Amino acid sequence: MKIAISQLLKGKCHKCHKGDIYEKRGSLLRLRMPRMNKKCPVCQHTFEKEPGYFYGAMYVSYMLTVAEAIAIYFICSFFFEKAIDLRIFLIIAFSMVALSFFNMRASRIIWIHLFKA
């Protein structure tokens, strides 16, 4: 279990535990999405099994986004009034856009590790 969590956090291949799943991380400041390797550079394992394989990762990304929005709301509710106001909404909206690069990358890594084949 410890190895699986470590691989998820580092973005390593689930077969050989050495190769990187992503070639480039992506950047919010440069507006570049992460670039994924087609195959593992070490063991040549193909990450995308079939066309549309990563459609399910969108649900994982949605789950991550909702969890982050709820957490940010509770954090902001300590600093601002308890009522939902425009400030909290803007903070949540900005954080969802800023974390979208992380969520895309993390959701695909989670999806790959969920369906090890």
mmCIF file of the C-alpha atoms, coordinates in Angstrom:
data_MODEL
# 
_entry.id   MODEL 
# 
loop_
_atom_site.group_PDB 
_atom_site.id 
_atom_site.type_symbol 
_atom_site.label_atom_id 
_atom_site.label_alt_id 
_atom_site.label_comp_id 
_atom_site.label_asym_id 
_atom_site.label_entity_id 
_atom_site.label_seq_id 
_atom_site.pdbx_PDB_ins_code 
_atom_site.Cartn_x 
_atom_site.Cartn_y 
_atom_site.Cartn_z 
_atom_site.occupancy 
_atom_site.B_iso_or_equiv 
_atom_site.pdbx_formal_charge 
_atom_site.auth_seq_id 
_atom_site.auth_comp_id 
_atom_site.auth_asym_id 
_atom_site.auth_atom_id 
_atom_site.pdbx_PDB_model_num 
ATOM 1   C CA . MET A 1 1   ? 0.000   0.000  0.000   1.00 0.00 ? 1   MET A CA 1 
ATOM 2   C CA . LYS A 1 2   ? 2.867   2.377  0.828   1.00 0.00 ? 2   LYS A CA 1 
ATOM 3   C CA . ILE A 1 3   ? 4.436   1.754  -2.589  1.00 0.00 ? 3   ILE A CA 1 
ATOM 4   C CA . ALA A 1 4   ? 1.145   2.449  -4.400  1.00 0.00 ? 4   ALA A CA 1 
ATOM 5   C CA . ILE A 1 5   ? 0.656   5.799  -2.648  1.00 0.00 ? 5   ILE A CA 1 
ATOM 6   C CA . SER A 1 6   ? 4.265   6.738  -3.332  1.00 0.00 ? 6   SER A CA 1 
ATOM 7   C CA . GLN A 1 7   ? 3.806   5.906  -7.036  1.00 0.00 ? 7   GLN A CA 1 
ATOM 8   C CA . LEU A 1 8   ? 0.632   8.004  -7.171  1.00 0.00 ? 8   LEU A CA 1 
ATOM 9   C CA . LEU A 1 9   ? 2.336   11.013 -5.639  1.00 0.00 ? 9   LEU A CA 1 
ATOM 10  C CA . LYS A 1 10  ? 5.436   10.718 -7.830  1.00 0.00 ? 10  LYS A CA 1 
ATOM 11  C CA . GLY A 1 11  ? 3.537   9.817  -11.026 1.00 0.00 ? 11  GLY A CA 1 
ATOM 12  C CA . LYS A 1 12  ? 5.464   6.615  -11.699 1.00 0.00 ? 12  LYS A CA 1 
ATOM 13  C CA . CYS A 1 13  ? 4.473   3.675  -13.897 1.00 0.00 ? 13  CYS A CA 1 
ATOM 14  C CA . HIS A 1 14  ? 2.485   1.011  -12.059 1.00 0.00 ? 14  HIS A CA 1 
ATOM 15  C CA . LYS A 1 15  ? 4.310   -1.832 -13.846 1.00 0.00 ? 15  LYS A CA 1 
ATOM 16  C CA . CYS A 1 16  ? 8.006   -1.042 -13.386 1.00 0.00 ? 16  CYS A CA 1 
ATOM 17  C CA . HIS A 1 17  ? 7.708   1.636  -10.652 1.00 0.00 ? 17  HIS A CA 1 
ATOM 18  C CA . LYS A 1 18  ? 10.495  3.642  -12.328 1.00 0.00 ? 18  LYS A CA 1 
ATOM 19  C CA . GLY A 1 19  ? 9.260   5.358  -15.497 1.00 0.00 ? 19  GLY A CA 1 
ATOM 20  C CA . ASP A 1 20  ? 7.413   8.669  -15.408 1.00 0.00 ? 20  ASP A CA 1 
ATOM 21  C CA . ILE A 1 21  ? 3.824   8.778  -16.648 1.00 0.00 ? 21  ILE A CA 1 
ATOM 22  C CA . TYR A 1 22  ? 4.120   12.449 -17.590 1.00 0.00 ? 22  TYR A CA 1 
ATOM 23  C CA . GLU A 1 23  ? 6.766   13.918 -19.847 1.00 0.00 ? 23  GLU A CA 1 
ATOM 24  C CA . LYS A 1 24  ? 6.093   17.527 -18.781 1.00 0.00 ? 24  LYS A CA 1 
ATOM 25  C CA . ARG A 1 25  ? 4.198   18.749 -15.752 1.00 0.00 ? 25  ARG A CA 1 
ATOM 26  C CA . GLY A 1 26  ? 2.425   21.723 -17.322 1.00 0.00 ? 26  GLY A CA 1 
ATOM 27  C CA . SER A 1 27  ? 2.268   25.253 -16.033 1.00 0.00 ? 27  SER A CA 1 
ATOM 28  C CA . LEU A 1 28  ? -0.541  27.589 -15.058 1.00 0.00 ? 28  LEU A CA 1 
ATOM 29  C CA . LEU A 1 29  ? 1.584   30.674 -15.748 1.00 0.00 ? 29  LEU A CA 1 
ATOM 30  C CA . ARG A 1 30  ? 2.429   29.537 -19.292 1.00 0.00 ? 30  ARG A CA 1 
ATOM 31  C CA . LEU A 1 31  ? -1.060  28.051 -19.844 1.00 0.00 ? 31  LEU A CA 1 
ATOM 32  C CA . ARG A 1 32  ? 0.410   24.690 -20.858 1.00 0.00 ? 32  ARG A CA 1 
ATOM 33  C CA . MET A 1 33  ? -1.357  21.473 -19.988 1.00 0.00 ? 33  MET A CA 1 
ATOM 34  C CA . PRO A 1 34  ? 0.697   18.501 -18.782 1.00 0.00 ? 34  PRO A CA 1 
ATOM 35  C CA . ARG A 1 35  ? 2.040   16.256 -21.562 1.00 0.00 ? 35  ARG A CA 1 
ATOM 36  C CA . MET A 1 36  ? 1.681   12.539 -21.014 1.00 0.00 ? 36  MET A CA 1 
ATOM 37  C CA . ASN A 1 37  ? 4.004   9.844  -22.359 1.00 0.00 ? 37  ASN A CA 1 
ATOM 38  C CA . LYS A 1 38  ? 2.331   7.350  -24.706 1.00 0.00 ? 38  LYS A CA 1 
ATOM 39  C CA . LYS A 1 39  ? 4.453   4.537  -23.247 1.00 0.00 ? 39  LYS A CA 1 
ATOM 40  C CA . CYS A 1 40  ? 6.576   4.114  -20.168 1.00 0.00 ? 40  CYS A CA 1 
ATOM 41  C CA . PRO A 1 41  ? 10.145  5.197  -21.007 1.00 0.00 ? 41  PRO A CA 1 
ATOM 42  C CA . VAL A 1 42  ? 11.558  2.282  -18.963 1.00 0.00 ? 42  VAL A CA 1 
ATOM 43  C CA . CYS A 1 43  ? 9.335   -0.774 -19.563 1.00 0.00 ? 43  CYS A CA 1 
ATOM 44  C CA . GLN A 1 44  ? 7.442   0.402  -22.686 1.00 0.00 ? 44  GLN A CA 1 
ATOM 45  C CA . HIS A 1 45  ? 4.047   -0.257 -21.056 1.00 0.00 ? 45  HIS A CA 1 
ATOM 46  C CA . THR A 1 46  ? 1.268   1.531  -22.984 1.00 0.00 ? 46  THR A CA 1 
ATOM 47  C CA . PHE A 1 47  ? -0.692  3.879  -20.706 1.00 0.00 ? 47  PHE A CA 1 
ATOM 48  C CA . GLU A 1 48  ? -3.727  4.459  -22.938 1.00 0.00 ? 48  GLU A CA 1 
ATOM 49  C CA . LYS A 1 49  ? -5.305  1.025  -23.427 1.00 0.00 ? 49  LYS A CA 1 
ATOM 50  C CA . GLU A 1 50  ? -7.903  2.074  -26.007 1.00 0.00 ? 50  GLU A CA 1 
ATOM 51  C CA . PRO A 1 51  ? -9.357  5.252  -27.521 1.00 0.00 ? 51  PRO A CA 1 
ATOM 52  C CA . GLY A 1 52  ? -11.358 7.078  -24.876 1.00 0.00 ? 52  GLY A CA 1 
ATOM 53  C CA . TYR A 1 53  ? -9.616  5.283  -22.001 1.00 0.00 ? 53  TYR A CA 1 
ATOM 54  C CA . PHE A 1 54  ? -9.260  8.484  -20.003 1.00 0.00 ? 54  PHE A CA 1 
ATOM 55  C CA . TYR A 1 55  ? -12.910 9.597  -20.194 1.00 0.00 ? 55  TYR A CA 1 
ATOM 56  C CA . GLY A 1 56  ? -13.382 8.014  -16.788 1.00 0.00 ? 56  GLY A CA 1 
ATOM 57  C CA . ALA A 1 57  ? -10.582 10.175 -15.420 1.00 0.00 ? 57  ALA A CA 1 
ATOM 58  C CA . MET A 1 58  ? -12.908 13.147 -15.908 1.00 0.00 ? 58  MET A CA 1 
ATOM 59  C CA . TYR A 1 59  ? -15.080 11.765 -13.098 1.00 0.00 ? 59  TYR A CA 1 
ATOM 60  C CA . VAL A 1 60  ? -12.040 11.485 -10.863 1.00 0.00 ? 60  VAL A CA 1 
ATOM 61  C CA . SER A 1 61  ? -11.105 15.073 -11.756 1.00 0.00 ? 61  SER A CA 1 
ATOM 62  C CA . TYR A 1 62  ? -14.642 16.189 -10.931 1.00 0.00 ? 62  TYR A CA 1 
ATOM 63  C CA . MET A 1 63  ? -14.419 14.414 -7.558  1.00 0.00 ? 63  MET A CA 1 
ATOM 64  C CA . LEU A 1 64  ? -11.111 16.148 -6.800  1.00 0.00 ? 64  LEU A CA 1 
ATOM 65  C CA . THR A 1 65  ? -12.516 19.550 -7.806  1.00 0.00 ? 65  THR A CA 1 
ATOM 66  C CA . VAL A 1 66  ? -15.611 19.181 -5.627  1.00 0.00 ? 66  VAL A CA 1 
ATOM 67  C CA . ALA A 1 67  ? -13.524 18.032 -2.650  1.00 0.00 ? 67  ALA A CA 1 
ATOM 68  C CA . GLU A 1 68  ? -11.147 20.991 -3.086  1.00 0.00 ? 68  GLU A CA 1 
ATOM 69  C CA . ALA A 1 69  ? -14.051 23.451 -3.415  1.00 0.00 ? 69  ALA A CA 1 
ATOM 70  C CA . ILE A 1 70  ? -15.667 22.146 -0.227  1.00 0.00 ? 70  ILE A CA 1 
ATOM 71  C CA . ALA A 1 71  ? -12.358 22.303 1.653   1.00 0.00 ? 71  ALA A CA 1 
ATOM 72  C CA . ILE A 1 72  ? -11.690 25.854 0.425   1.00 0.00 ? 72  ILE A CA 1 
ATOM 73  C CA . TYR A 1 73  ? -15.201 26.905 1.436   1.00 0.00 ? 73  TYR A CA 1 
ATOM 74  C CA . PHE A 1 74  ? -14.688 25.648 4.994   1.00 0.00 ? 74  PHE A CA 1 
ATOM 75  C CA . ILE A 1 75  ? -11.268 27.285 5.198   1.00 0.00 ? 75  ILE A CA 1 
ATOM 76  C CA . CYS A 1 76  ? -12.662 30.591 3.919   1.00 0.00 ? 76  CYS A CA 1 
ATOM 77  C CA . SER A 1 77  ? -15.635 30.419 6.287   1.00 0.00 ? 77  SER A CA 1 
ATOM 78  C CA . PHE A 1 78  ? -13.204 30.810 9.191   1.00 0.00 ? 78  PHE A CA 1 
ATOM 79  C CA . PHE A 1 79  ? -11.794 34.023 7.725   1.00 0.00 ? 79  PHE A CA 1 
ATOM 80  C CA . PHE A 1 80  ? -14.956 35.566 6.295   1.00 0.00 ? 80  PHE A CA 1 
ATOM 81  C CA . GLU A 1 81  ? -18.563 35.782 7.409   1.00 0.00 ? 81  GLU A CA 1 
ATOM 82  C CA . LYS A 1 82  ? -20.552 32.563 7.582   1.00 0.00 ? 82  LYS A CA 1 
ATOM 83  C CA . ALA A 1 83  ? -22.870 33.627 4.765   1.00 0.00 ? 83  ALA A CA 1 
ATOM 84  C CA . ILE A 1 84  ? -21.819 32.773 1.230   1.00 0.00 ? 84  ILE A CA 1 
ATOM 85  C CA . ASP A 1 85  ? -20.676 35.974 -0.398  1.00 0.00 ? 85  ASP A CA 1 
ATOM 86  C CA . LEU A 1 86  ? -18.913 37.038 -3.566  1.00 0.00 ? 86  LEU A CA 1 
ATOM 87  C CA . ARG A 1 87  ? -15.432 36.867 -2.017  1.00 0.00 ? 87  ARG A CA 1 
ATOM 88  C CA . ILE A 1 88  ? -15.735 33.194 -1.137  1.00 0.00 ? 88  ILE A CA 1 
ATOM 89  C CA . PHE A 1 89  ? -17.211 32.419 -4.558  1.00 0.00 ? 89  PHE A CA 1 
ATOM 90  C CA . LEU A 1 90  ? -14.343 34.200 -6.333  1.00 0.00 ? 90  LEU A CA 1 
ATOM 91  C CA . ILE A 1 91  ? -11.725 32.452 -4.198  1.00 0.00 ? 91  ILE A CA 1 
ATOM 92  C CA . ILE A 1 92  ? -13.271 29.060 -4.967  1.00 0.00 ? 92  ILE A CA 1 
ATOM 93  C CA . ALA A 1 93  ? -13.573 29.861 -8.694  1.00 0.00 ? 93  ALA A CA 1 
ATOM 94  C CA . PHE A 1 94  ? -9.959  31.062 -8.912  1.00 0.00 ? 94  PHE A CA 1 
ATOM 95  C CA . SER A 1 95  ? -8.655  28.047 -7.009  1.00 0.00 ? 95  SER A CA 1 
ATOM 96  C CA . MET A 1 96  ? -10.590 25.642 -9.260  1.00 0.00 ? 96  MET A CA 1 
ATOM 97  C CA . VAL A 1 97  ? -8.994  27.197 -12.345 1.00 0.00 ? 97  VAL A CA 1 
ATOM 98  C CA . ALA A 1 98  ? -5.547  27.265 -10.732 1.00 0.00 ? 98  ALA A CA 1 
ATOM 99  C CA . LEU A 1 99  ? -5.784  23.628 -9.609  1.00 0.00 ? 99  LEU A CA 1 
ATOM 100 C CA . SER A 1 100 ? -7.133  22.337 -12.941 1.00 0.00 ? 100 SER A CA 1 
ATOM 101 C CA . PHE A 1 101 ? -3.614  21.527 -14.178 1.00 0.00 ? 101 PHE A CA 1 
ATOM 102 C CA . PHE A 1 102 ? -2.926  19.524 -11.028 1.00 0.00 ? 102 PHE A CA 1 
ATOM 103 C CA . ASN A 1 103 ? -6.341  17.832 -11.170 1.00 0.00 ? 103 ASN A CA 1 
ATOM 104 C CA . MET A 1 104 ? -5.919  16.703 -14.767 1.00 0.00 ? 104 MET A CA 1 
ATOM 105 C CA . ARG A 1 105 ? -2.550  15.185 -14.017 1.00 0.00 ? 105 ARG A CA 1 
ATOM 106 C CA . ALA A 1 106 ? -3.618  13.598 -10.730 1.00 0.00 ? 106 ALA A CA 1 
ATOM 107 C CA . SER A 1 107 ? -6.881  12.197 -12.096 1.00 0.00 ? 107 SER A CA 1 
ATOM 108 C CA . ARG A 1 108 ? -5.148  10.379 -14.950 1.00 0.00 ? 108 ARG A CA 1 
ATOM 109 C CA . ILE A 1 109 ? -2.522  8.941  -12.604 1.00 0.00 ? 109 ILE A CA 1 
ATOM 110 C CA . ILE A 1 110 ? -5.259  7.755  -10.237 1.00 0.00 ? 110 ILE A CA 1 
ATOM 111 C CA . TRP A 1 111 ? -7.224  6.286  -13.175 1.00 0.00 ? 111 TRP A CA 1 
ATOM 112 C CA . ILE A 1 112 ? -4.193  4.371  -14.429 1.00 0.00 ? 112 ILE A CA 1 
ATOM 113 C CA . HIS A 1 113 ? -3.494  2.971  -10.981 1.00 0.00 ? 113 HIS A CA 1 
ATOM 114 C CA . LEU A 1 114 ? -7.153  2.016  -10.428 1.00 0.00 ? 114 LEU A CA 1 
ATOM 115 C CA . PHE A 1 115 ? -7.219  -0.156 -13.539 1.00 0.00 ? 115 PHE A CA 1 
ATOM 116 C CA . LYS A 1 116 ? -3.867  -1.887 -13.530 1.00 0.00 ? 116 LYS A CA 1 
ATOM 117 C CA . ALA A 1 117 ? -3.696  -4.153 -16.535 1.00 0.00 ? 117 ALA A CA 1 
# 
